[in-house]
Amino acid sequence: MVFRLKNKVYANLSHAGKPLLLRTFDDDSAGSVDDVHRDLLTQVAQGIAPDEAADTEGGRALVELGIAKPGLDPVDPHARKQLVAVGASEDWKIRGLPEAELLEDLVEMHARRKMFAPIYGQTSCLPQSAIARLHTIRTHVPQGARIALIGDDDLLAIPLFRYGYRVTVFDIDDDLLRFEGVLAQEQGADIELVHQNLLAPLPDNIAGQFDAAFTDPISHQNCLTVFLGRAFAVTKPGGHVFCACYPQSRWIFHEVYSTLPGRILDIHEIMTSYYGHAFSEVDYQSDLIVIGREEGALPIAPDAPMPDIDVTYEELPWPMVGFIQGRSGRLSLNRLTADDLAGAWVSAGHQVAQVGGVDAGDAMSARLLDERDRAVVFRTDRKRKTTHAVMYPSPEEIRPEAMALDMLLKSRWGYTRPVFAHEFFGERWTGLPEP
């Protein structure tokens, strides 16, 4: 038994010096806790505070606020129920996988941690997606290999240890590291937990020392540059780098990846789904890209600092939840054309969640118009079914790099070739899948 937050209450971790906000699973406010109790609250929210902590000054304060209670099971049954319900639509992805034997354990670990840390850009994957990732790693990396996890709010460390890997977690979040440390002690898992700011130089004893690295960065330029760069830095030539990527950011991934010494070995499309605050359903999904680490210099050496950039936030050139957006300088695909595409989408029997256009006067958009001569149609619904179509101005204007990139731009439903602008404007729209 532990001293933890009451059932159906969770915490949002804020920056140091600010109150920590508490909410219920019904999205009601449960108050806030002063930063002076931050250390204890992070333990209570993760279900790792011992019962006797309730008798401390901070513990009594949390009890008096009516948000925490000693003598509880480490896992909130309501959190577990919610997580199981959200993950049910992903069960088909792991049917028949041997790693599915760990599903219940992963559900328990994730449901126990009722603390969400947007300040670190954390969005944990569903336990089913963690199982799929384990299977992919085991397919490429032999047992006994040394694996680095560049961030691990997905809680892969202990399952990897169980399958015979030597695991090191690098994370800036001390609360996450403490949580995994308690779990490891409870389960007899020998994993190494290292506090590491990825913007700082890496210690000499880890550069090129791992057989594989896994990372799941936010899919914008800054975060991909830092996380993927450091994953390459710790991985020895001949090893494997596994990187999650939001499908609509594949061209950003391409730009970062093309500066690194590696080659793509495999792409698992729409492999990973995630959960949000209060273990709620989110529309975000990601691919898992498997890269072979090759000999070659890195653009930023392991012992050099990364640029001083914000890795948790960067303005993206599109809405994150469903869009139809035109991007082409030659065809001047602006908001009006985006609306035309939306009309074609609706006439084909699909629903449109949101329409976004590019303003060529905006500096970021102008750069995109210059670099990406295509229009992208994207739609995601609440069941997280995703469809894509890509339109080019003409067959002659497909650059080789764009062709290579768009081999990735197939949805779960798939398409077999690009859709050209002359087909659309000739009222022959052949790229839309059946609704």
N, C-alpha and C positions, 0 to 999 in steps of 0.2 A: 504494500500500500504506500501511497505517496501523498504529499501535499501539492495539490494542483488547482488550476482554475475549475470552477464548477462546470457541470455539464452545459453544453451549448454556449459557452463563453469563450472567446478567443482574443488574442492581443495582436495589435499592429505595432511593429517596432519602428520608432521614429529616431531622428538624429539625437545624439547625446545632448543633454540639457533641456530637452523638450519632454512634456508629459507623454506617457505611453497610453494609447487609446485602446479601449476595450469595447467589443461589440458582441452581440448575440448572433446565433445562426439565423435568427429572424430579422437581422439587419437593424436591430434596435441598439442604441447606445447603452453600454454598461458602465459608463463613466471613464475616468482616466486616473492614472497613477503617477505621482510625482517621480521625477527622474532619480531621486535619492534612493528609491526602492527598485531601480532598474535591474540590478544584478539578480536579486531574488525573484523578481517577477519573470525574468526570462527563463529561470529554472522552473518556476511554477507553471508557466505557459507551455513548457515542453515536457511536463510530466516527469521531471527528474529531481525535484526537490524532496528531501526526506521528510517524513511526518514531523520530526522534531523542529523543522524550520518554522512551523506554525507558531511555536512558542517564542520566537525572536521578535524584536521590536517591529521589523518589517513585516513578518508573518502575521502578527496581531493586527497590523494596519490593513493588510489585504483581507483578513477575515472580517474585520469590522466594516469594510466596504461592501461585504457580501458577494465578493467575486471569487473567493478561493476557500477551499475546505480540505482538512487533512483526512486521512483514512480512506482515500479513494483509489480505485484501480487506476494504473497509469494511463489507460486508454479510455477516453470519453466514448461511451457507446453510441452517442448521437453523431460524433465525428466519424466513427467507423461506419455507421449506417449510411451517412451522407456520401462518404468516399466510395463505398461499394456501389451505391446507386449511380454516381457519376461515372464510375469506371465500367459499369455493366455493358455499355455500348462498345467497349474496346476488347471484351473477352474473346471475340472471334479471332483477334490478331495473334493470340498466344495459344490457341487450341492445339494440343498435340506437342507443344514444346516441352522438353524435359525441365527447363528452368521454371515452368509454371508451378512446380512443387513449392516454390518460395513465395507464391502470391500472397498467401495469408500472412506470412511474416512481414512482407513489405507493407501490406495494408495496416498492420498493427503499428509498424514504425512510423509511417506517415500520419496516421490518425492521432498518434500520441503527441505530435509536435503541433500544438495549436497556437503557433506564433508565425506571423507572416512578416517578411522583411523587405518591403519595397525599396528601402534605402539602399539595398544591395542589388536591386534588380532581380530578386529571386522569384521565380515561378516554377514550382516543382512539377515534375511529370507524374502522371498517374502510375500506380503500381504496375498495371498491365504494360505500360510503355517501358517501365524499368525492366520488366521481364524480357521484352523484345530486344532491348539494348544488351542485356546480359547474353542473350542467345547470339547476337551479332558479334559481340566481342569474343565469345568462346569459339565462334566459327573461324575467326581470323588469328587469334592469339593463343599460343599453346599454354597449357597449364604450367604453373610455376613461373611464368613471366612476371616482370615487374611493371605495374601499371600506375600511372599518375592520373589522378582526377583533378582537373583544373576547375575547382568548384564542385560541391557535391550536395546541393540541396535536394537532389534526386535520390540520395541515400543508396548509392550503388556499392559503397566500400565494403560493407559487411557481406552482402551476397557474393561479391567477387572473391573475398577471402575464403568463403565457404567452398568455392570452386577451385581453390588451390592457387590463387594469385597472391603476389606480394603487392600490397596496396598502400599508396601514399595519397593523402588528400591535402591539396593546397587551397586554402580559403582565407579570405579576409575577415570572415564572420566568426568571431570567437565563440558566440553563443551556439552556432551550428557545430563547431568543433567540439565544444563541451558536450553537446547532446550526443554526437556520434561516439565520443569517448565513453560516456555512460553506457550506451548501447553495447559497445564493444566489450566493456568490462562484464556486463551482464551475460553476454553471449560467448565469452571466451574468444573473441576475435582479435588477432594481433595485427592491427592496422596502425600506420603512422599518420599522425595529424599535425599539419604544419600551418602556422599562421603566416600567410604570404600576401603582401600587396603586390599584385602583378605589374604595377607601374614601376616598382623599384627593381633594381638589379637582382638577378637570381643568385643564390649562393653557388659557389664554385662546384660543390659536391653533388649538384643535381643536374647540371647541364649535360644533355646527351646520355643520361644514365638509365633511362627507362625504355622498355621494349614497346610500350604503347602509352598513349595519353588519350583521355576522353574529356571533352568540354562541350558545354551547351550555353554559348554566349547569347546575349541579345543580338538580333540580326541587323545591327547597323554598323557603319564603317568603323567607328571608334572601338566598340566592344569586340568586333571580329578581329580587328588589327591586334588588339592586346591579347585576347584569350587564345586565338589560333596561333599567333606568333609565339606565345609562351608554351603552348602545347608542342609546337615544333621544336622549341629550344630544349625541352627536357627529353625529347624522344631521340633515340640513336638512329642513325641511318640503317635502313632495312626494317625499321619498326613500323608501327601503325598509329595514325592519328584519326580519332573519331570525332566528328564535329556535327552538332545539330544546326540546322539552318531553316529559317522561315522560308517557305517556298517563294514568296514574292520578293525576297531579298537575295535570290540566287545570283543575280548580276552583281550585287555588292560582294557576296562571297567570292565570286569569280575574280573580282578585282583584287581582293586581299590574297586569295589563294595563289594567284598567278605570280605573286612576288616571292613565293616560298618554294623550297626545293622538295617537291613531292608530285605524285600523280594520283588521280582518282582511281580507286580500285572497284568501288561499288557505291551505289546510291539506293537507299531505302526510302522511298517516297512516302510522305505523310505517315511516318512510323510513330511519331510521338504526339500524344495529347497531354494536356496539362489541367491542373485545377487552380482555382483562385482562392480568394479569401473565404473563410468558412467552408472550404472544400467544395466550392461552387463550380459549376460548369463554365468553361471559357471556350471561345471559338478558336483560339490560337492552336496551331499545330506546327510540327516541324519535320523536315527530312533528317535522315542520318546519313552523312557522307563519310565514306571510309577512304582514307588517303594513305598511300605508301610513302613513308619518309625516305627521301633520297639524299645522297651526298650533296653538299652545297652550302654556301654562306647564307645567313639569315639577314634580312634588311635591318633588323635591330638585334645586336648580339645579346646573348643571355646575360652578360655582365654589364650591360648598358641599361640605363633607365628608359622606359617607354615615354613617349610624349605625354605631357601633363594634360590629359584630356578626360572628359567625363565619360566613363564607360557605362553608366546606368541610364543616361538619357541623351538622345539626339533626335532632332526633328526628322521624321521620315517623310518622303515625298508622296505618301498616300495614306488614306485611312487604314487603320489596322483591321477593321471589321467590314469585310465585303466592299468591293468597289468596282466601278467600271470607269476606266481612265484612259484617255488618249495621250500618247506621247509620240509625236513625229513632227519634225521640222518641215519636211518636204510636203507632207499633206496638211500641215497646220491643224492637226487633230486637237481641237480645243474643247471647251465645255459643250459646245453645240454638238460636235461630233460624238462626244461621249454620250450625250443624250440620245443621238441616233443609234449608237450601239446598244444603249439600254433598251430602246424600242425593239431592235432586232432580237435581243435576249428575251424580252417579254413575249414577243410574237412567237417565239419558239417554244413557249410554254413554261419558261422559268420565271422565278421571282427575283426582283432586284432589291437588294438590301440597302444600297447606297450608291450614289453617283458622284464621282469626283472629277474635276477637270484641272488641267495644268495652266497656270498663268505664266505665259512666256516672259512677262516682265519681272518675275521673281528670279533672283540670281540662281538659286538651286534648281528651279524648274528649267531655266534656260539651259543650264549645263546638261540636264537630263535630256532635254529636247535635242541637244547637239549630239549626245553620245548614244542614245537608244532610239533608233528610228523604228518604233513599233508601237502598236496599241495593245494593251493587255486587258482582257476581260476576265474578271474574277468574281466568284460568288461563293459565299459560305453560309450555311443555314445552321439552325440550332443543333442539328444532329451532327454537325461538323463534317458534312459531306462537301467536298470542294471540287469545283470544276474550273478549268482554265481554257482559254483559247488565245493564241498569239497571232497578230496581224502585222504583216510587213507591207511597205509601200509597193514593192514589186519583187519578183523572184531574183532579178539581177542585183538587188541591193542588200542581199543577205551576206553579211561578212562572215568569214569562217569562225571568228570568235563568238559571234552571235549564234551561229548554228550549233556550236559545241555547247554553249550555255543553254540553249533552248531544248537540247536533248533532255535536259532536266525538267523542263516546264511541262511535264505531263501530269495530269491530275490522277486521282484515284480512278476516274472513269477513262482517262487517257484520250489522246488524239494522235493521229498517225503522221501528220505533216502540218507545216505552217498554213495559215489562211491568208491569202494575199488580198491587198486592198482592192484590186480591180474586181475581184470576185464579189466583195461586199458591195461596192458601188455599182456593180452590174447586177445587183439584187440576187446574187448567188452566194448565200451565206452557208457554207458547207461545214464549218468547223464546230458548230454547236452540238454537243451531245444531246441525246434524248433526255427529257426531264424525268 
